[in-house]
Amino acid sequence: MTHTLEQIDAPASSTPSPVDWSKVQKWGVLGGLTMSFIAAIGMVTALDQRLIISPWLSLGFLTLLWTPVVFGIIAATEDAETPGVAGDRDVISGFVTGPLSGLFFAFFIVIIDAFDLTDIFRNLGPKLVELLTFGRGVGVAAALWIISCGLLGLLGGTLKIAPRKARSMIGAAAMSVVGVALLEIIVTDITQGLRIEFVADWIYALNGGLTPASALVIAAGSALFGLRSDGSTLAERRLERMNLDPEVRFRKNVVAAVLTILAVIFLPMILGGLTNDLLANVGLFILMGLGLNIVVGSAGLLDLGYVAFFAVGAYTTAVLTSPLSPFFTPGWTLNFFSLEGAAVITIVLIMAVIAGVLVGTPVIRLRGDYLAIVTLGFGEIIRILFLSDWLAPYFGGAQGITNVPSAGLGPVEIRGTSSQAMFYLIAAFVGAAIYVAWRLQASRTGRAWTALREDEDAAEAMGINTTAAKLTAFVIGAIFAGFAGMIFAVKVGSIFPSSFKLLLSIIILVIVIVGGMGSIPGVIIGAVVLIGILGGPTQQGLLQEFGQFKLLIYGALLVVMMLKRPEGLWPNVRRQRELHQDEMSQDAWLMEESSQDKDGDS
């Protein structure tokens, strides 16, 4: 049966169908379980010191309060027979889901107050009980949680039936308030660099977090910005971007590139050392992500041992430059305007190529899971070899190689402790890598990679040398990672096998997947979100309080992305079309129907 736009957008019947209480009950219990889990793992306690709005709302309680809203929306959405049809039962579903979550969470508070569970769950102690009861007793706290969760669930159900612009306004206001509060370090750095500290003093309270006045102003301004939006759906905006005129897209890309270059040049001059060091770490992961993006995103080769190439670049640099190298001590310096520096870069390049060939050659005929397992094995083999006593006379074993000297740019010394200088060095390599990756995507080799990723058998039948294409992808990815390892050795000054664990390969892969496989801007966005905000395996992010929960958040984010947005945050256009071909066809049909109806009315 075919539905027109008028039938799809028709208002709900005045007599709504009964609420599906079984589904409402299910989502209410799941909401309460989620809140209990967040509290049990210690997230509320650990994040309570980070204020969002001083002194009322902390990041710890925010991790709890989002749950009734989200599960209220989910319950209202699942209860609707036809997506987009508004009805009173949507509001009822959300309103009932909230108190159920609060009731379950209140029962959880009663349990941890009545029984000492610290021997089993060390976070379920008196400190958590005091925090969750607000120092007012379990009974009062239980009532407060049930009432507040009910109101938040009602908000979720109301958002389900609210107009698009209203949802845009509320979403923009909430995201802006939380975002500005979490970016306190960067905003403070920028205002200090520009000598306008009074702005940060007005925005943030002395003990951290937004002041109530600044929170209201930020929320109101963001809501007005959301009001100006056209109210189009995500699918409609996606279709519009995909059908954008190539010249318009090119002009937008040029403007974005120019603004990015200006920000890279001038922003570090006004930022503090901590923020510049954070950006330098993000740049290193961008450089590695660009290499893995070629292997996984462009060629479709799942490489879980990518950290091996990173280790090869780092150890090669340390062996050639450190005076404490155990076997070969030429004592060269990585000066980019000297013959010694050119020799170091050339040898790192050669060793990366050799490593890429050695890893790529045995896996030429492997695909899918088998390829992933074999590359994982290669990555662990290389790390264990660097760690082994057998090669300790050459690479230092568990003691590693220390005293790696600073880099140089002519007479200018680039010390690892100088975060601003290291940022500029990393930015130069990232810029070169972006240009190379961009040129390769549009080249004959890039098209061969795309064909290889889509269907290896069909690509081989068309005459593409799949062996050469795979080896080329491995080698170029290894070169990017090798240069990242070279810079890492100079930045840290010491190299140890513990720096090159499997976890690093997995995190780089998550960056590529979350950002968008095959997308260069996606790698940048993924590194900023995961490394800049949450932090790397050993690197601190902007939200240092999330340090012990970063892997949990990585996993949850990856699951959500695979279910809701598998193409990534900034997807490649080709891959977006592949994943949403049916959806795009439906959207195109709806837009055509709409235009025909408008022409008929006129």
C-alpha positions as a printed NumPy array, in Angstrom:
array([[  0.   ,   0.   ,   0.   ],
       [  1.388,   3.385,  -0.985],
       [  1.22 ,   6.313,   1.408],
       [  1.371,   9.935,   0.315],
       [  3.02 ,  12.658,   2.321],
       [ -0.385,  13.899,   3.477],
       [ -1.23 ,  10.445,   4.823],
       [  2.112,  10.073,   6.528],
       [  1.909,  13.521,   8.121],
       [ -1.78 ,  13.182,   9.005],
       [ -2.599,  13.951,  12.65 ],
       [ -3.209,  11.111,  15.063],
       [ -6.705,   9.911,  15.74 ],
       [ -8.563,  11.675,  18.503],
       [ -8.909,   8.282,  20.214],
       [ -5.386,   7.006,  20.7  ],
       [ -4.79 ,   3.288,  20.929],
       [ -3.933,   1.83 ,  24.353],
       [ -0.422,   2.133,  25.687],
       [  1.693,  -1.008,  25.42 ],
       [  2.475,  -1.309,  29.114],
       [  4.81 ,  -4.272,  28.668],
       [  7.187,  -2.187,  26.561],
       [  6.908,   0.766,  28.924],
       [  7.731,  -1.514,  31.837],
       [ 10.693,  -2.983,  29.955],
       [ 12.244,   0.4  ,  29.178],
       [ 11.55 ,   1.684,  32.682],
       [ 13.411,  -1.252,  34.234],
       [ 16.258,  -0.889,  31.731],
       [ 16.497,   2.792,  32.617],
       [ 16.742,   1.974,  36.314],
       [ 19.352,  -0.692,  35.612],
       [ 21.374,   1.786,  33.581],
       [ 21.31 ,   4.366,  36.362],
       [ 22.281,   1.719,  38.922],
       [ 25.136,   0.502,  36.727],
       [ 26.483,   4.043,  36.264],
       [ 26.458,   4.565,  40.026],
       [ 27.9  ,   1.114,  40.802],
       [ 30.987,   1.541,  38.614],
       [ 31.859,   4.733,  40.477],
       [ 31.185,   7.19 ,  37.682],
       [ 28.894,   9.396,  39.766],
       [ 31.406,   9.65 ,  42.598],
       [ 34.4  ,  10.217,  40.329],
       [ 32.721,  12.916,  38.242],
       [ 30.9  ,  14.748,  41.03 ],
       [ 33.746,  17.239,  41.463],
       [ 33.374,  18.456,  37.87 ],
       [ 30.606,  21.06 ,  37.913],
       [ 28.421,  21.873,  34.917],
       [ 26.312,  24.623,  36.515],
       [ 27.687,  25.804,  39.834],
       [ 26.574,  24.828,  42.432],
       [ 23.519,  22.91 ,  41.272],
       [ 24.551,  20.357,  38.681],
       [ 27.713,  18.257,  38.505],
       [ 28.918,  16.001,  35.727],
       [ 28.379,  13.019,  38.016],
       [ 24.662,  13.657,  38.377],
       [ 24.391,  14.535,  34.715],
       [ 25.463,  10.973,  33.89 ],
       [ 22.335,   9.844,  35.77 ],
       [ 19.814,  12.468,  34.694],
       [ 20.147,  11.869,  30.959],
       [ 18.889,   8.302,  31.385],
       [ 15.161,   8.967,  32.081],
       [ 15.017,  11.434,  29.195],
       [ 16.57 ,   9.054,  26.67 ],
       [ 14.574,   6.021,  27.804],
       [ 11.417,   8.116,  27.814],
       [ 12.055,   8.994,  24.177],
       [ 12.788,   5.35 ,  23.345],
       [  9.631,   4.112,  25.058],
       [  7.495,   6.717,  23.28 ],
       [  9.1  ,   5.935,  19.935],
       [  8.642,   2.175,  20.246],
       [  5.072,   2.531,  21.424],
       [  4.033,   4.489,  18.326],
       [  2.435,   2.355,  15.601],
       [  3.459,   4.742,  12.831],
       [  6.7  ,   6.737,  13.147],
       [  6.042,  10.444,  13.304],
       [  2.394,  10.145,  14.487],
       [  1.863,  12.253,  17.591],
       [ -0.438,  11.059,  20.357],
       [ -1.125,  11.38 ,  24.047],
       [  0.113,   7.862,  24.62 ],
       [  3.635,   8.906,  23.612],
       [  3.665,  11.391,  26.462],
       [  2.133,   8.817,  28.805],
       [  4.748,   6.235,  27.814],
       [  7.584,   8.611,  28.568],
       [  5.954,   9.859,  31.756],
       [  5.494,   6.343,  33.128],
       [  8.94 ,   5.143,  32.031],
       [ 10.634,   7.86 ,  34.086],
       [  9.102,   7.028,  37.492],
       [  9.709,   3.323,  36.881],
       [ 13.4  ,   4.07 ,  36.333],
       [ 13.417,   6.265,  39.43 ],
       [ 11.628,   3.582,  41.477],
       [ 14.153,   0.941,  40.475],
       [ 17.027,   3.32 ,  41.216],
       [ 15.514,   4.205,  44.605],
       [ 15.369,   0.485,  45.422],
       [ 19.052,   0.288,  44.474],
       [ 19.834,   3.11 ,  46.934],
       [ 17.913,   1.33 ,  49.698],
       [ 19.876,  -1.876,  49.074],
       [ 23.316,  -0.261,  49.188],
       [ 22.322,   1.69 ,  52.291],
       [ 21.068,  -1.388,  54.119],
       [ 23.89 ,  -3.778,  53.229],
       [ 27.641,  -3.37 ,  53.148],
       [ 28.594,  -4.425,  49.619],
       [ 32.043,  -2.843,  49.496],
       [ 33.723,  -6.252,  49.68 ],
       [ 32.059,  -7.162,  46.381],
       [ 31.671,  -3.732,  44.759],
       [ 34.163,  -1.298,  46.231],
       [ 32.275,   1.751,  44.915],
       [ 29.04 ,   0.923,  46.765],
       [ 30.065,   2.533,  50.024],
       [ 28.843,   5.244,  52.383],
       [ 30.262,   7.986,  50.169],
       [ 27.996,   6.971,  47.291],
       [ 24.985,   6.668,  49.604],
       [ 25.644,  10.132,  51.026],
       [ 25.913,  11.53 ,  47.52 ],
       [ 22.754,   9.894,  46.171],
       [ 20.641,  10.741,  49.223],
       [ 21.774,  14.395,  49.308],
       [ 22.323,  13.976,  53.041],
       [ 18.539,  13.93 ,  53.627],
       [ 17.913,  10.25 ,  54.308],
       [ 16.909,   7.364,  52.073],
       [ 13.163,   8.019,  52.186],
       [ 13.349,  11.629,  51.084],
       [ 15.955,  10.795,  48.444],
       [ 13.817,   7.975,  47.019],
       [ 10.854,  10.329,  46.637],
       [ 13.035,  12.983,  45.018],
       [ 14.498,  10.489,  42.538],
       [ 11.068,   9.106,  41.574],
       [  9.611,  12.59 ,  41.071],
       [ 12.605,  13.966,  39.165],
       [ 12.841,  10.886,  36.937],
       [  9.117,  11.189,  36.242],
       [  9.527,  14.784,  35.124],
       [ 12.528,  13.884,  32.981],
       [ 10.648,  10.951,  31.44 ],
       [  7.748,  13.314,  30.715],
       [ 10.243,  15.598,  28.992],
       [ 11.441,  12.68 ,  26.873],
       [  7.917,  11.693,  25.857],
       [  7.054,  15.318,  25.077],
       [ 10.158,  15.68 ,  22.93 ],
       [  8.971,  12.72 ,  20.893],
       [  5.83 ,  14.572,  19.754],
       [  7.246,  18.109,  19.832],
       [  7.806,  19.999,  16.553],
       [ 11.223,  19.629,  14.983],
       [ 12.231,  23.197,  15.709],
       [ 11.327,  22.818,  19.364],
       [ 13.487,  19.713,  19.582],
       [ 16.286,  21.578,  17.802],
       [ 16.063,  24.475,  20.259],
       [ 16.101,  22.249,  23.347],
       [ 18.874,  20.059,  21.992],
       [ 21.033,  23.031,  20.995],
       [ 20.551,  24.684,  24.396],
       [ 21.42 ,  21.539,  26.366],
       [ 24.436,  20.629,  24.228],
       [ 25.8  ,  24.169,  24.322],
       [ 25.577,  24.474,  28.102],
       [ 27.288,  21.123,  28.662],
       [ 29.849,  21.756,  25.922],
       [ 30.91 ,  25.177,  27.161],
       [ 31.141,  23.847,  30.716],
       [ 33.401,  20.976,  29.642],
       [ 35.593,  23.26 ,  27.525],
       [ 36.501,  25.399,  30.516],
       [ 40.257,  24.792,  30.155],
       [ 40.352,  25.784,  26.488],
       [ 38.088,  28.81 ,  26.903],
       [ 40.178,  30.016,  29.839],
       [ 43.383,  29.524,  27.833],
       [ 42.024,  31.496,  24.893],
       [ 40.744,  34.377,  26.998],
       [ 44.068,  34.603,  28.82 ],
       [ 45.949,  34.597,  25.524],
       [ 43.718,  37.376,  24.191],
       [ 43.95 ,  39.329,  27.477],
       [ 40.195,  39.2  ,  28.048],
       [ 40.187,  37.162,  31.24 ],
       [ 37.051,  38.956,  32.423],
       [ 35.02 ,  36.948,  29.89 ],
       [ 36.061,  33.645,  31.446],
       [ 35.526,  35.106,  34.922],
       [ 31.926,  35.919,  33.969],
       [ 31.261,  32.578,  32.287],
       [ 32.763,  30.299,  34.937],
       [ 32.435,  30.214,  38.707],
       [ 35.482,  30.212,  40.965],
       [ 35.029,  26.546,  41.861],
       [ 34.433,  25.533,  38.242],
       [ 31.355,  25.168,  36.093],
       [ 29.107,  27.789,  34.546],
       [ 27.521,  30.469,  36.62 ],
       [ 23.697,  30.375,  36.557],
       [ 23.597,  33.656,  34.618],
       [ 26.039,  32.51 ,  31.934],
       [ 24.232,  29.172,  31.636],
       [ 20.953,  31.001,  30.951],
       [ 22.553,  33.28 ,  28.364],
       [ 24.284,  30.379,  26.593],
       [ 21.092,  28.306,  26.594],
       [ 18.991,  31.195,  25.261],
       [ 21.487,  32.04 ,  22.525],
       [ 21.772,  28.423,  21.437],
       [ 17.995,  28.007,  21.459],
       [ 17.619,  31.012,  19.167],
       [ 20.199,  29.466,  16.857],
       [ 18.185,  26.234,  16.857],
       [ 15.037,  28.228,  16.082],
       [ 16.678,  29.505,  12.894],
       [ 17.233,  25.976,  11.61 ],
       [ 15.056,  24.785,   8.764],
       [ 13.753,  21.841,  10.786],
       [ 14.795,  19.265,   8.202],
       [ 15.439,  15.699,   9.27 ],
       [ 18.839,  14.061,   9.324],
       [ 17.974,  12.007,   6.243],
       [ 16.871,  15.11 ,   4.334],
       [ 20.069,  16.97 ,   5.234],
       [ 22.112,  13.921,   4.25 ],
       [ 20.373,  13.753,   0.866],
       [ 20.894,  17.491,   0.359],
       [ 24.62 ,  17.219,   1.062],
       [ 25.001,  14.282,  -1.276],
       [ 23.221,  16.134,  -4.092],
       [ 25.186,  19.321,  -3.498],
       [ 26.649,  20.92 ,  -6.614],
       [ 30.346,  19.961,  -6.964],
       [ 31.403,  23.603,  -7.342],
       [ 29.528,  24.612,  -4.188],
       [ 31.036,  21.667,  -2.318],
       [ 34.501,  22.625,  -3.561],
       [ 34.095,  26.241,  -2.391],
       [ 32.913,  25.091,   1.033],
       [ 35.852,  22.723,   1.306],
       [ 38.297,  25.485,   0.372],
       [ 36.83 ,  27.853,   2.976],
       [ 36.966,  25.138,   5.625],
       [ 40.57 ,  24.303,   4.696],
       [ 41.669,  27.95 ,   4.887],
       [ 40.001,  28.449,   8.273],
       [ 41.59 ,  25.248,   9.562],
       [ 45.065,  26.319,   8.426],
       [ 44.669,  29.739,  10.051],
       [ 43.509,  28.092,  13.286],
       [ 46.473,  25.697,  13.252],
       [ 48.896,  28.586,  12.751],
       [ 47.549,  31.128,  15.215],
       [ 45.592,  29.187,  17.848],
       [ 48.649,  27.584,  19.547],
       [ 50.1  ,  31.074,  20.078],
       [ 47.312,  31.968,  22.498],
       [ 46.849,  28.567,  24.133],
       [ 48.642,  27.294,  27.197],
       [ 51.144,  24.481,  27.361],
       [ 48.626,  21.904,  28.589],
       [ 46.226,  22.527,  25.709],
       [ 49.017,  22.558,  23.128],
       [ 50.288,  19.239,  24.451],
       [ 46.763,  17.864,  24.175],
       [ 46.555,  19.054,  20.561],
       [ 49.955,  17.513,  19.817],
       [ 48.708,  14.137,  21.067],
       [ 45.611,  14.502,  18.912],
       [ 47.858,  15.255,  15.923],
       [ 49.873,  12.078,  16.469],
       [ 46.722,   9.967,  16.47 ],
       [ 45.462,  11.791,  13.378],
       [ 48.695,  10.891,  11.588],
       [ 48.349,   7.228,  12.57 ],
       [ 44.631,   7.27 ,  11.832],
       [ 45.244,   8.57 ,   8.314],
       [ 47.532,   5.614,   7.652],
       [ 45.106,   3.046,   9.053],
       [ 42.272,   4.756,   7.184],
       [ 44.041,   3.881,   3.932],
       [ 44.423,   0.244,   4.972],
       [ 40.964,  -0.258,   6.494],
       [ 38.781,   2.519,   5.109],
       [ 40.036,   2.672,   1.521],
       [ 41.332,  -0.849,   0.828],
       [ 39.068,  -2.715,   3.252],
       [ 41.907,  -4.637,   4.938],
       [ 41.229,  -5.103,   8.653],
       [ 44.641,  -4.584,  10.266],
       [ 44.77 ,  -5.119,  14.035],
       [ 48.564,  -5.028,  14.227],
       [ 49.009,  -1.475,  13.013],
       [ 50.91 ,  -0.493,  16.156],
       [ 53.848,  -2.585,  14.874],
       [ 54.646,   0.053,  12.223],
       [ 54.448,   2.759,  14.87 ],
       [ 56.951,   0.817,  16.985],
       [ 59.318,   0.341,  14.022],
       [ 59.45 ,   4.096,  13.39 ],
       [ 60.004,   4.898,  17.071],
       [ 62.733,   2.306,  17.624],
       [ 64.518,   3.201,  14.389],
       [ 64.668,   6.838,  15.451],
       [ 65.84 ,   5.947,  18.969],
       [ 68.578,   3.618,  17.698],
       [ 69.91 ,   6.207,  15.262],
       [ 69.79 ,   9.262,  17.521],
       [ 70.148,   8.209,  21.17 ],
       [ 73.712,   8.179,  22.582],
       [ 72.511,   5.385,  24.914],
       [ 71.517,   3.062,  22.082],
       [ 72.847,  -0.338,  23.23 ],
       [ 74.295,  -1.526,  19.909],
       [ 74.42 ,   1.094,  17.147],
       [ 75.256,   4.62 ,  18.337],
       [ 75.94 ,   7.   ,  15.477],
       [ 74.596,   9.869,  17.609],
       [ 72.756,  11.579,  14.775],
       [ 70.259,  14.357,  15.365],
       [ 66.883,  14.699,  13.714],
       [ 67.563,  18.132,  12.232],
       [ 65.385,  18.623,   9.174],
       [ 67.941,  20.949,   7.576],
       [ 70.939,  18.637,   7.942],
       [ 72.281,  15.532,   6.239],
       [ 71.975,  13.569,   9.495],
       [ 68.312,  14.501,   9.813],
       [ 67.687,  13.543,   6.19 ],
       [ 69.433,  10.221,   6.839],
       [ 67.227,   9.525,   9.866],
       [ 64.034,  10.298,   7.93 ],
       [ 65.164,   8.195,   4.972],
       [ 66.056,   5.198,   7.136],
       [ 62.748,   5.45 ,   9.019],
       [ 60.99 ,   5.517,   5.647],
       [ 62.918,   2.471,   4.402],
       [ 62.318,   0.503,   7.59 ],
       [ 58.591,   1.336,   7.462],
       [ 58.419,   0.126,   3.853],
       [ 60.211,  -3.096,   4.777],
       [ 57.87 ,  -3.649,   7.712],
       [ 54.848,  -3.012,   5.484],
       [ 56.066,  -5.541,   2.93 ],
       [ 56.94 ,  -8.123,   5.589],
       [ 53.507,  -7.849,   7.187],
       [ 51.573,  -7.439,   3.94 ],
       [ 53.141, -10.236,   1.925],
       [ 52.029, -13.226,   4.066],
       [ 48.43 , -11.965,   4.301],
       [ 47.879, -11.307,   0.605],
       [ 45.422, -14.193,   0.233],
       [ 43.64 , -13.69 ,   3.541],
       [ 40.364, -11.871,   4.025],
       [ 38.06 , -10.741,   6.819],
       [ 38.547, -12.274,  10.245],
       [ 41.548, -14.329,   9.158],
       [ 43.342, -11.197,   7.998],
       [ 42.56 ,  -9.455,  11.292],
       [ 43.855, -12.352,  13.392],
       [ 47.103, -12.693,  11.416],
       [ 47.878,  -8.965,  11.522],
       [ 47.106,  -8.975,  15.248],
       [ 49.651, -11.742,  15.621],
       [ 52.277,  -9.793,  13.7  ],
       [ 51.746,  -6.767,  15.917],
       [ 52.223,  -8.802,  19.077],
       [ 55.257, -10.608,  17.62 ],
       [ 57.048,  -7.331,  16.94 ],
       [ 56.277,  -5.969,  20.411],
       [ 57.48 ,  -9.15 ,  22.099],
       [ 60.652,  -9.155,  19.992],
       [ 61.469,  -5.632,  21.177],
       [ 60.761,  -6.811,  24.726],
       [ 62.741, -10.058,  24.521],
       [ 66.119, -10.707,  26.088],
       [ 67.29 , -12.098,  22.749],
       [ 67.193,  -8.652,  21.126],
       [ 67.958,  -6.725,  24.327],
       [ 71.57 ,  -6.05 ,  23.195],
       [ 70.133,  -4.25 ,  20.175],
       [ 66.929,  -2.61 ,  21.425],
       [ 67.315,  -2.509,  25.206],
       [ 64.66 ,  -5.087,  26.085],
       [ 62.321,  -4.057,  28.87 ],
       [ 64.624,  -1.106,  29.689],
       [ 63.972,   0.397,  26.259],
       [ 66.087,   3.203,  24.827],
       [ 66.31 ,   6.509,  26.68 ],
       [ 67.823,   9.924,  26.099],
       [ 66.451,  10.401,  22.587],
       [ 67.558,  13.941,  21.614],
       [ 65.333,  16.762,  20.47 ],
       [ 64.619,  17.492,  16.829],
       [ 65.876,  20.563,  15.024],
       [ 64.76 ,  22.925,  12.3  ],
       [ 67.978,  24.564,  11.26 ],
       [ 69.226,  26.561,  14.247],
       [ 65.873,  26.133,  16.057],
       [ 65.679,  23.255,  18.514],
       [ 62.345,  21.486,  18.845],
       [ 62.28 ,  20.033,  22.334],
       [ 59.799,  17.419,  23.4  ],
       [ 58.989,  19.541,  26.426],
       [ 58.007,  22.474,  24.196],
       [ 54.391,  21.604,  23.467],
       [ 53.899,  24.491,  21.039],
       [ 56.95 ,  23.581,  18.937],
       [ 55.965,  19.913,  18.911],
       [ 52.469,  20.849,  17.83 ],
       [ 53.781,  22.752,  14.822],
       [ 56.077,  19.847,  13.901],
       [ 53.243,  17.343,  14.126],
       [ 50.903,  19.685,  12.243],
       [ 53.402,  19.86 ,   9.352],
       [ 53.507,  16.063,   9.066],
       [ 49.729,  15.799,   9.409],
       [ 49.252,  18.387,   6.665],
       [ 51.568,  16.467,   4.331],
       [ 49.78 ,  13.197,   5.177],
       [ 46.36 ,  14.748,   4.492],
       [ 47.53 ,  15.982,   1.1  ],
       [ 49.011,  12.586,   0.164],
       [ 45.901,  10.7  ,   1.352],
       [ 43.625,  13.109,  -0.528],
       [ 45.593,  12.764,  -3.762],
       [ 45.661,   8.99 ,  -3.427],
       [ 41.895,   8.776,  -2.987],
       [ 41.306,  10.396,  -6.38 ],
       [ 44.123,   8.504,  -8.107],
       [ 44.127,   5.244, -10.005],
       [ 45.487,   3.518,  -6.905],
       [ 42.636,   4.923,  -4.808],
       [ 40.047,   3.63 ,  -7.25 ],
       [ 41.736,   0.218,  -7.156],
       [ 41.491,   0.259,  -3.359],
       [ 37.797,   1.108,  -3.559],
       [ 37.149,  -1.766,  -5.965],
       [ 39.167,  -4.063,  -3.705],
       [ 37.128,  -3.041,  -0.686],
       [ 33.787,  -3.566,  -2.418],
       [ 34.468,  -6.935,  -4.067],
       [ 37.932,  -8.419,  -4.344],
       [ 36.889, -11.105,  -6.835],
       [ 35.185,  -8.59 ,  -9.113],
       [ 38.187,  -6.257,  -8.877],
       [ 40.541,  -9.063,  -9.876],
       [ 38.247, -10.044, -12.759],
       [ 38.369,  -6.435, -14.015],
       [ 42.147,  -6.652, -14.303],
       [ 43.157,  -4.93 , -11.058],
       [ 46.35 ,  -6.296,  -9.568],
       [ 44.944,  -6.991,  -6.111],
       [ 48.318,  -8.147,  -4.778],
       [ 49.971,  -4.854,  -5.677],
       [ 46.983,  -2.861,  -4.37 ],
       [ 47.097,  -4.624,  -0.982],
       [ 50.856,  -4.223,  -0.628],
       [ 50.636,  -0.553,  -1.587],
       [ 48.005,   0.044,   1.095],
       [ 50.078,  -1.72 ,   3.747],
       [ 53.252,   0.148,   2.773],
       [ 51.677,   3.628,   2.727],
       [ 49.918,   2.968,   6.009],
       [ 53.223,   1.769,   7.477],
       [ 54.992,   4.939,   6.306],
       [ 52.45 ,   7.184,   8.042],
       [ 52.714,   5.161,  11.254],
       [ 56.53 ,   5.087,  11.002],
       [ 56.712,   8.869,  10.834],
       [ 54.304,   9.093,  13.767],
       [ 56.624,   6.8  ,  15.728],
       [ 59.601,   8.963,  14.784],
       [ 57.917,  12.08 ,  16.164],
       [ 56.731,  10.158,  19.228],
       [ 60.322,   9.15 ,  20.044],
       [ 61.46 ,  12.782,  19.857],
       [ 58.468,  14.028,  21.861],
       [ 58.736,  11.528,  24.7  ],
       [ 62.518,  11.11 ,  24.696],
       [ 62.323,   7.46 ,  25.784],
       [ 61.072,   4.321,  24.059],
       [ 59.746,   1.262,  25.898],
       [ 57.945,  -1.839,  24.565],
       [ 55.006,  -1.117,  26.875],
       [ 54.171,   1.904,  24.707],
       [ 53.168,  -0.327,  21.773],
       [ 50.455,  -2.617,  23.079],
       [ 47.539,  -4.032,  21.115],
       [ 45.217,  -1.509,  22.766],
       [ 46.816,   1.273,  20.721],
       [ 45.9  ,  -0.472,  17.445],
       [ 42.336,  -0.934,  18.636],
       [ 41.969,   2.704,  19.645],
       [ 43.267,   3.902,  16.279],
       [ 40.789,   1.573,  14.594],
       [ 37.976,   2.981,  16.746],
       [ 39.018,   6.502,  15.687],
       [ 38.696,   5.515,  12.031],
       [ 35.334,   3.788,  12.54 ],
       [ 33.774,   6.517,  14.671],
       [ 35.046,   9.295,  12.419],
       [ 34.052,   7.551,   9.208],
       [ 35.964,   4.895,   7.313],
       [ 37.481,   6.244,   4.122],
       [ 36.931,   9.871,   5.196],
       [ 39.912,  12.145,   5.855],
       [ 37.886,  14.74 ,   7.836],
       [ 36.326,  11.812,   9.688],
       [ 39.723,  10.713,  11.005],
       [ 40.327,  14.236,  12.304],
       [ 36.916,  14.412,  13.977],
       [ 37.335,  10.943,  15.459],
       [ 40.746,  11.799,  16.935],
       [ 39.446,  15.064,  18.388],
       [ 36.429,  13.37 ,  19.99 ],
       [ 38.183,  10.276,  21.341],
       [ 41.722,  11.475,  22.073],
       [ 41.154,  15.185,  22.606],
       [ 38.151,  14.78 ,  24.888],
       [ 38.569,  11.353,  26.488],
       [ 42.315,  10.793,  26.067],
       [ 44.442,   7.974,  24.673],
       [ 45.74 ,   4.812,  26.382],
       [ 48.248,   6.783,  28.464],
       [ 47.459,  10.355,  27.39 ],
       [ 45.155,  12.65 ,  29.328],
       [ 42.2  ,  14.136,  27.5  ],
       [ 40.218,  17.276,  28.068],
       [ 37.939,  15.381,  30.459],
       [ 40.57 ,  13.946,  32.758],
       [ 37.891,  12.731,  35.146],
       [ 36.861,  10.106,  32.567],
       [ 40.329,   8.526,  32.662],
       [ 39.296,   5.271,  34.322],
       [ 36.123,   4.998,  32.238],
       [ 37.532,   5.813,  28.794],
       [ 37.593,   2.217,  27.547],
       [ 34.012,   1.694,  28.709],
       [ 32.969,   4.824,  26.839],
       [ 34.936,   3.744,  23.755],
       [ 33.019,   0.469,  23.678],
       [ 29.623,   2.067,  24.268],
       [ 30.283,   4.711,  21.633],
       [ 31.35 ,   2.073,  19.137],
       [ 28.171,   0.05 ,  19.719],
       [ 25.966,   3.131,  19.354],
       [ 27.761,   4.202,  16.179],
       [ 27.387,   0.773,  14.598],
       [ 23.668,   0.702,  15.377],
       [ 22.701,   4.309,  14.668],
       [ 25.322,   5.8  ,  12.364],
       [ 27.562,   3.123,  10.849],
       [ 29.017,   5.546,   8.298],
       [ 30.686,   7.615,  11.045],
       [ 30.503,  11.179,  12.314],
       [ 31.875,  12.661,   9.065],
       [ 31.284,   9.952,   6.484],
       [ 32.815,   9.451,   3.09 ],
       [ 30.164,  10.276,   0.466],
       [ 30.655,   7.021,  -1.411],
       [ 30.391,   4.91 ,   1.725],
       [ 27.383,   6.9  ,   2.887],
       [ 25.61 ,   6.088,  -0.34 ],
       [ 26.485,   2.416,   0.055],
       [ 25.094,   2.195,   3.587],
       [ 21.972,   4.299,   2.939],
       [ 21.086,   3.416,  -0.622],
       [ 17.544,   2.302,   0.206],
       [ 17.01 ,   5.24 ,   2.543],
       [ 18.257,   7.717,  -0.039],
       [ 15.946,   6.242,  -2.667],
       [ 12.979,   6.579,  -0.298],
       [ 13.921,  10.177,   0.562],
       [ 14.257,  11.041,  -3.108],
       [ 10.804,   9.546,  -3.748],
       [  9.279,  11.528,  -0.888],
       [ 10.857,  14.779,  -2.076],
       [  9.616,  14.118,  -5.61 ],
       [  6.108,  13.425,  -4.32 ],
       [  6.227,  16.615,  -2.265],
       [  7.336,  18.724,  -5.226],
       [  4.618,  17.237,  -7.439],
       [  1.974,  17.964,  -4.824],
       [  3.202,  21.559,  -4.521],
       [  3.08 ,  21.956,  -8.307],
       [ -0.434,  20.544,  -8.335],
       [ -1.568,  22.954,  -5.628],
       [ -0.108,  25.887,  -7.5  ]])
